[in-house]
């Protein structure tokens, strides 16, 4: 089963009352979206999933230390 990025959503068509489940997978996200989430996200488990996905795509991450302005 593919790795999920977010929650699954159930979308109901109001005319026909049919339900469609929409999933949000890692492989659907762009590389820039994954990098932005690593930098700004709050959940360590999801950050790890993003790093694994970027590694699978062959993207090399370069870590830089933040400089403090005093």
TITOR-807175 format. One record per atom (N, C-alpha, C, O, CB): residue in one letter; chain; x, y, z negated. Coordinates in steps of 0.2 Angstrom, whole numbers. Glycine has a CB too. Layout:
<pts>
{a A {X Y Z}};
...
</pts>
This chain:
<pts>
{x A {4 -6 0}};
{x A {0 0 0}};
{x A {4 6 0}};
{x A {9 6 -4}};
{x A {-5 0 -6}};
{x A {3 11 4}};
{x A {7 17 4}};
{x A {7 21 -2}};
{x A {2 20 -6}};
{x A {5 22 10}};
{x A {12 25 -3}};
{x A {12 29 -9}};
{x A {8 35 -9}};
{x A {8 39 -4}};
{x A {20 32 -11}};
{x A {4 37 -14}};
{x A {-1 42 -14}};
{x A {2 48 -16}};
{x A {7 48 -21}};
{x A {-7 40 -18}};
{x A {0 54 -14}};
{x A {3 61 -16}};
{x A {-2 64 -21}};
{x A {-1 66 -26}};
{x A {4 65 -10}};
{x A {-9 63 -19}};
{x A {-14 66 -23}};
{x A {-20 61 -24}};
{x A {-19 55 -23}};
{x A {-17 72 -20}};
{x A {-25 63 -27}};
{x A {-31 59 -28}};
{x A {-35 58 -22}};
{x A {-34 62 -17}};
{x A {-36 62 -33}};
{x A {-38 52 -22}};
{x A {-43 51 -16}};
{x A {-49 54 -17}};
{x A {-52 55 -23}};
{x A {-44 43 -16}};
{x A {-52 57 -11}};
{x A {-58 61 -12}};
{x A {-64 57 -8}};
{x A {-63 54 -3}};
{x A {-57 68 -9}};
{x A {-70 57 -11}};
{x A {-76 54 -7}};
{x A {-80 60 -4}};
{x A {-82 64 -8}};
{x A {-80 50 -12}};
{x A {-80 60 3}};
{x A {-84 65 6}};
{x A {-90 62 9}};
{x A {-90 57 12}};
{x A {-79 68 12}};
{x A {-96 66 7}};
{x A {-102 63 9}};
{x A {-105 68 14}};
{x A {-105 74 13}};
{x A {-107 63 2}};
{x A {-107 65 20}};
{x A {-110 68 25}};
{x A {-118 70 23}};
{x A {-121 65 22}};
{x A {-110 64 32}};
{x A {-120 76 23}};
{x A {-126 78 20}};
{x A {-132 75 24}};
{x A {-137 74 22}};
{x A {-127 85 19}};
{x A {-131 75 31}};
{x A {-136 73 35}};
{x A {-137 65 35}};
{x A {-143 63 35}};
{x A {-134 75 43}};
{x A {-132 61 36}};
{x A {-133 54 36}};
{x A {-132 51 30}};
{x A {-133 45 29}};
{x A {-128 51 41}};
{x A {-129 54 25}};
{x A {-128 51 18}};
{x A {-122 46 18}};
{x A {-122 42 14}};
{x A {-134 49 15}};
{x A {-118 46 23}};
{x A {-113 42 23}};
{x A {-107 44 19}};
{x A {-105 50 19}};
{x A {-110 40 31}};
{x A {-103 40 16}};
{x A {-98 41 12}};
{x A {-91 39 16}};
{x A {-91 34 18}};
{x A {-98 38 5}};
{x A {-86 44 16}};
{x A {-80 43 19}};
{x A {-75 44 13}};
{x A {-75 50 10}};
{x A {-79 47 25}};
{x A {-70 40 12}};
{x A {-65 41 7}};
{x A {-59 44 11}};
{x A {-56 41 16}};
{x A {-63 34 4}};
{x A {-56 49 8}};
{x A {-50 53 11}};
{x A {-45 52 6}};
{x A {-45 54 1}};
{x A {-52 60 13}};
{x A {-39 49 9}};
{x A {-33 48 5}};
{x A {-28 53 6}};
{x A {-28 55 12}};
{x A {-31 40 5}};
{x A {-24 54 2}};
{x A {-18 59 3}};
{x A {-12 55 1}};
{x A {-10 54 -4}};
{x A {-19 65 -2}};
{x A {-8 53 7}};
{x A {-2 49 6}};
{x A {4 54 7}};
{x A {4 59 10}};
{x A {-2 44 11}};
{x A {10 51 4}};
{x A {16 55 5}};
{x A {18 55 12}};
{x A {21 60 14}};
{x A {22 51 1}};
{x A {17 50 16}};
{x A {20 50 23}};
{x A {16 55 27}};
{x A {18 57 33}};
{x A {19 43 26}};
{x A {10 58 25}};
{x A {7 63 29}};
{x A {9 70 28}};
{x A {8 74 31}};
{x A {-1 62 27}};
{x A {13 71 22}};
{x A {15 77 20}};
{x A {21 79 25}};
{x A {25 75 27}};
{x A {17 78 13}};
{x A {22 86 26}};
{x A {28 88 30}};
{x A {34 88 25}};
{x A {33 88 19}};
{x A {27 95 33}};
{x A {40 88 28}};
{x A {46 88 24}};
{x A {47 94 20}};
{x A {49 94 14}};
{x A {52 88 28}};
{x A {45 100 22}};
{x A {45 106 18}};
{x A {40 106 13}};
{x A {42 109 7}};
{x A {43 112 23}};
{x A {34 103 13}};
{x A {29 103 8}};
{x A {32 98 2}};
{x A {31 100 -4}};
{x A {23 100 10}};
{x A {36 93 4}};
{x A {39 89 -1}};
{x A {44 92 -5}};
{x A {45 92 -11}};
{x A {41 82 2}};
{x A {49 96 -1}};
{x A {54 100 -4}};
{x A {51 105 -9}};
{x A {54 106 -14}};
{x A {59 103 1}};
{x A {46 109 -7}};
{x A {43 114 -11}};
{x A {40 111 -17}};
{x A {41 114 -23}};
{x A {37 117 -7}};
{x A {37 105 -17}};
{x A {34 102 -23}};
{x A {40 100 -28}};
{x A {39 101 -34}};
{x A {30 96 -21}};
{x A {46 97 -25}};
{x A {51 96 -29}};
{x A {54 102 -33}};
{x A {55 101 -39}};
{x A {57 93 -25}};
{x A {54 107 -30}};
{x A {56 114 -33}};
{x A {51 117 -38}};
{x A {53 120 -43}};
{x A {58 119 -28}};
{x A {45 116 -37}};
{x A {40 120 -41}};
{x A {35 115 -44}};
{x A {31 117 -49}};
{x A {36 124 -36}};
{x A {35 109 -43}};
{x A {30 104 -46}};
{x A {32 103 -54}};
{x A {37 105 -56}};
{x A {30 97 -43}};
{x A {27 100 -57}};
{x A {27 100 -64}};
{x A {28 92 -66}};
{x A {30 91 -72}};
{x A {22 103 -68}};
{x A {25 88 -62}};
{x A {25 81 -64}};
{x A {31 77 -62}};
{x A {32 76 -56}};
{x A {18 77 -61}};
{x A {35 74 -67}};
{x A {41 71 -65}};
{x A {40 65 -60}};
{x A {44 63 -56}};
{x A {45 69 -71}};
{x A {35 61 -62}};
{x A {33 55 -58}};
{x A {32 57 -51}};
{x A {35 53 -46}};
{x A {27 51 -61}};
{x A {28 62 -49}};
{x A {27 64 -42}};
{x A {33 67 -39}};
{x A {34 66 -33}};
{x A {21 69 -42}};
{x A {38 70 -43}};
{x A {44 73 -40}};
{x A {48 67 -38}};
{x A {51 67 -33}};
{x A {48 77 -45}};
{x A {48 62 -42}};
{x A {52 56 -40}};
{x A {50 53 -34}};
{x A {54 51 -29}};
{x A {52 51 -46}};
{x A {43 52 -33}};
{x A {40 49 -27}};
{x A {42 54 -21}};
{x A {43 51 -15}};
{x A {32 49 -28}};
{x A {42 60 -22}};
{x A {44 65 -16}};
{x A {51 64 -14}};
{x A {53 63 -8}};
{x A {43 72 -18}};
{x A {56 63 -19}};
{x A {63 62 -18}};
{x A {64 55 -14}};
{x A {68 54 -9}};
{x A {67 62 -24}};
{x A {60 50 -16}};
{x A {61 43 -13}};
{x A {58 44 -6}};
{x A {61 41 -1}};
{x A {56 38 -17}};
{x A {53 47 -4}};
{x A {50 48 2}};
{x A {55 52 7}};
{x A {56 50 13}};
{x A {44 52 2}};
{x A {58 57 4}};
{x A {63 61 8}};
{x A {69 57 9}};
{x A {72 57 15}};
{x A {65 67 4}};
{x A {71 52 5}};
{x A {77 48 6}};
{x A {75 43 11}};
{x A {79 41 16}};
{x A {79 44 -1}};
{x A {69 41 11}};
{x A {66 36 17}};
{x A {67 39 24}};
{x A {68 36 29}};
{x A {59 34 15}};
{x A {65 46 24}};
{x A {66 49 30}};
{x A {73 51 32}};
{x A {74 53 38}};
{x A {62 56 30}};
{x A {78 50 28}};
{x A {85 52 29}};
{x A {87 59 28}};
{x A {92 61 30}};
{x A {86 51 36}};
{x A {83 63 24}};
{x A {84 69 22}};
{x A {89 69 16}};
{x A {88 66 11}};
{x A {78 73 20}};
{x A {95 73 16}};
{x A {99 73 11}};
{x A {98 80 7}};
{x A {98 85 10}};
{x A {107 73 14}};
{x A {97 79 0}};
{x A {96 85 -4}};
{x A {102 87 -7}};
{x A {106 83 -9}};
{x A {91 83 -10}};
{x A {103 94 -7}};
{x A {109 97 -10}};
{x A {106 101 -16}};
{x A {102 105 -16}};
{x A {112 102 -5}};
{x A {109 99 -22}};
{x A {107 102 -28}};
{x A {111 108 -30}};
{x A {117 107 -30}};
{x A {107 97 -34}};
{x A {108 113 -32}};
{x A {112 119 -34}};
{x A {109 121 -41}};
{x A {104 121 -43}};
{x A {110 125 -29}};
{x A {114 124 -45}};
{x A {112 126 -51}};
{x A {110 133 -51}};
{x A {112 137 -47}};
{x A {119 126 -56}};
{x A {105 135 -55}};
{x A {102 142 -55}};
{x A {107 146 -59}};
{x A {109 144 -64}};
{x A {95 142 -59}};
{x A {108 152 -57}};
{x A {112 157 -60}};
{x A {107 162 -64}};
{x A {102 164 -62}};
{x A {116 161 -55}};
{x A {110 163 -70}};
{x A {106 167 -75}};
{x A {108 174 -74}};
{x A {114 176 -74}};
{x A {106 165 -82}};
{x A {104 179 -74}};
{x A {105 186 -73}};
{x A {105 189 -81}};
{x A {100 189 -84}};
{x A {100 190 -69}};
{x A {111 191 -83}};
{x A {111 194 -90}};
{x A {113 201 -89}};
{x A {113 204 -95}};
{x A {117 190 -94}};
</pts>
